[in-house]
Each structure stands twice: as C-alpha cells, then as structure tokens.
Amino acid sequence: MRSFHQTLDIQAPPCRVWAVLIDIERWPEWTASMTSVRRLDSGPFRLGSRAHIRQPKLRPAVWEVTEFERSSFTWVSRQPGIRTTALHRVDPNGSYSRLTLSIEFSGPLAPVIGLLAGKLTGRYMSMEANGLKLRCVDLAQ
C-alpha cells in the first residue's frame, strides 16, 4: 500500500469550499490536473455517485463514491491489479477551512504504481488543493 496526503488552509467558509468541491464536473475549470469529469448519474453528488475522469498522463478511470458525509467524501477507482482510494475533506478552521486530500494505492501493483506515479500524484494533489483554494477565494471577491 502507498499513500499520499495534502492539507491546505483556505480563506473561505467551509460551506463555500464544500460546494465547489462537490461540483465535480467543474473541476477542470480550476485544476489543470483534470482534463474532463463527467458524471455517470444524475441528481445531487452523493453516496454511490459515479464519474468518468480523464487526467493528463493517466488512464481514464471511473470513480465511485463509497463514503459520503456532510463535509467529506471518499471514492474509489479500480484498474487491474490496483485500487485507488481518494479522500476529500473540508473542516472548519476558525472562520476559514482546512482542506485534506489523500490518495491510497492498494493491491498487487500498488508498490509499482506508487513508484512510477508517486511524483505525478503528489503534483496533481497540490494542483487540486491550490486550484480549489484560488477558486473559493475568487468566488468571495
């Protein structure tokens, strides 16, 4: 198993950060780590929601929400030999928000994928966190 974590404070209320975060089809507007995000279901983003995601330098993947709470969600993507689990969480931090992102690779190919894609994974997580931060701050202005 191999995991990566990113935490970032955002000068915006948690409700704003959460609203931007769960509007997943708009992610490509604020992070270059996403080429396209297409929901495979309709209605509110929730437990069981699925999305087809394309990212530069990675294979397209379908992600399914396996845990959904008021301010966090976890989703999973499966490819032969690898399971990728990603957590997105927004917590209050005074009058601002603390964003936590994590990705975990598990399965027989996890050590290899961790080595081959580790740098890219860390870079994409940073792009997503910083892009979300900028989007939420821009919405306040």
C-alpha positions as CSV (number, residue, x, y, z in Angstrom):
1,M,0.0,0.0,0.0
2,R,1.2,3.5,-0.8
3,S,-0.4,6.8,0.3
4,F,-0.1,10.5,-0.3
5,H,-1.6,13.4,1.8
6,Q,-2.1,17.1,1.3
7,T,-3.5,19.6,3.8
8,L,-4.2,23.3,3.0
9,D,-5.9,26.1,4.7
10,I,-8.4,28.1,2.6
11,Q,-9.6,31.6,3.5
12,A,-13.2,30.8,2.8
13,P,-16.1,29.3,4.8
14,P,-16.4,25.5,4.8
15,C,-19.8,25.7,3.1
16,R,-18.3,27.5,0.1
17,V,-15.3,25.2,-0.2
18,W,-17.6,22.1,0.1
19,A,-20.0,23.5,-2.6
20,V,-17.1,24.0,-5.0
21,L,-15.6,20.6,-4.2
22,I,-18.7,18.5,-4.8
23,D,-19.4,20.3,-8.1
24,I,-17.1,17.7,-9.7
25,E,-17.9,18.3,-13.3
26,R,-16.4,21.8,-13.0
27,W,-13.1,20.7,-11.6
28,P,-11.3,21.1,-15.0
29,E,-12.1,24.8,-14.7
30,W,-9.9,25.2,-11.7
31,T,-7.3,22.5,-11.9
32,A,-5.1,21.5,-14.8
33,S,-4.8,18.0,-13.3
34,M,-8.2,17.2,-14.7
35,T,-9.0,17.1,-18.5
36,S,-12.6,16.1,-18.1
37,V,-15.0,14.9,-15.4
38,R,-18.4,13.5,-16.5
39,R,-21.0,12.3,-14.1
40,L,-22.4,8.9,-14.9
41,D,-25.6,9.5,-12.9
42,S,-27.9,12.4,-12.2
43,G,-29.1,14.3,-9.1
44,P,-27.0,15.5,-6.2
45,F,-23.5,14.2,-5.7
46,R,-23.9,11.5,-3.0
47,L,-23.0,8.0,-1.9
48,G,-22.9,5.8,-5.0
49,S,-22.3,8.7,-7.4
50,R,-20.0,7.7,-10.3
51,A,-17.9,9.8,-12.6
52,H,-15.6,9.2,-15.6
53,I,-12.4,11.2,-15.2
54,R,-9.7,11.9,-17.7
55,Q,-6.4,13.3,-16.4
56,P,-3.2,14.2,-18.3
57,K,-0.7,11.3,-18.4
58,L,-3.1,8.9,-16.7
59,R,-5.5,6.3,-18.0
60,P,-9.2,7.3,-17.9
61,A,-10.9,6.0,-14.8
62,V,-14.4,5.6,-13.3
63,W,-14.6,6.7,-9.7
64,E,-17.5,5.7,-7.3
65,V,-18.3,7.4,-4.1
66,T,-18.1,4.8,-1.3
67,E,-18.4,7.1,1.7
68,F,-20.3,10.4,1.9
69,E,-20.7,12.7,4.9
70,R,-21.7,16.3,5.4
71,S,-18.1,17.6,4.7
72,S,-16.2,14.7,3.2
73,F,-16.4,12.0,0.6
74,T,-14.2,9.0,-0.4
75,W,-14.3,7.5,-3.8
76,V,-12.6,4.5,-5.3
77,S,-11.3,3.6,-8.8
78,R,-10.3,0.1,-9.8
79,Q,-8.0,-1.0,-12.5
80,P,-6.5,-4.5,-13.0
81,G,-4.1,-5.0,-10.0
82,I,-4.7,-1.7,-8.4
83,R,-7.3,0.0,-6.3
84,T,-7.1,3.8,-5.8
85,T,-9.0,5.4,-2.9
86,A,-9.2,9.1,-2.6
87,L,-10.5,11.2,0.4
88,H,-11.7,14.8,0.1
89,R,-12.5,16.5,3.4
90,V,-13.3,20.1,4.5
91,D,-13.1,21.0,8.1
92,P,-13.7,24.3,9.9
93,N,-10.5,26.2,10.9
94,G,-11.6,29.3,12.8
95,S,-13.5,31.4,10.2
96,Y,-11.7,29.6,7.4
97,S,-11.5,26.0,6.1
98,R,-8.9,23.2,6.2
99,L,-8.9,21.0,3.1
100,T,-7.5,17.5,3.4
101,L,-6.8,15.3,0.4
102,S,-5.4,11.8,0.5
103,I,-4.9,9.1,-2.1
104,E,-4.0,5.5,-1.3
105,F,-2.9,2.8,-3.8
106,S,-3.6,-0.8,-2.8
107,G,-3.5,-4.2,-4.5
108,P,-0.7,-6.2,-6.0
109,L,0.6,-3.4,-8.3
110,A,0.4,-0.7,-5.5
111,P,4.2,-0.6,-4.9
112,V,5.0,-0.3,-8.6
113,I,2.3,2.3,-9.2
114,G,3.5,4.2,-6.1
115,L,7.0,4.4,-7.5
116,L,6.0,5.2,-11.1
117,A,3.3,7.7,-10.4
118,G,4.2,9.0,-7.0
119,K,5.7,12.3,-8.1
120,L,2.8,12.9,-10.5
121,T,0.3,12.0,-7.8
122,G,1.8,14.5,-5.4
123,R,2.0,17.2,-8.0
124,Y,-1.7,16.6,-9.0
125,M,-2.8,16.7,-5.4
126,S,-1.0,20.0,-4.9
127,M,-2.6,21.4,-8.1
128,E,-6.0,20.4,-7.0
129,A,-5.7,21.8,-3.5
130,N,-4.2,25.1,-4.7
131,G,-6.7,25.4,-7.6
132,L,-9.6,24.8,-5.2
133,K,-8.2,27.5,-2.9
134,L,-8.0,30.0,-5.7
135,R,-11.5,29.2,-6.9
136,C,-13.0,29.6,-3.5
137,V,-11.2,32.9,-2.8
138,D,-12.1,34.2,-6.2
139,L,-15.8,33.5,-5.5
140,A,-15.6,35.7,-2.4
141,Q,-14.5,38.7,-4.4
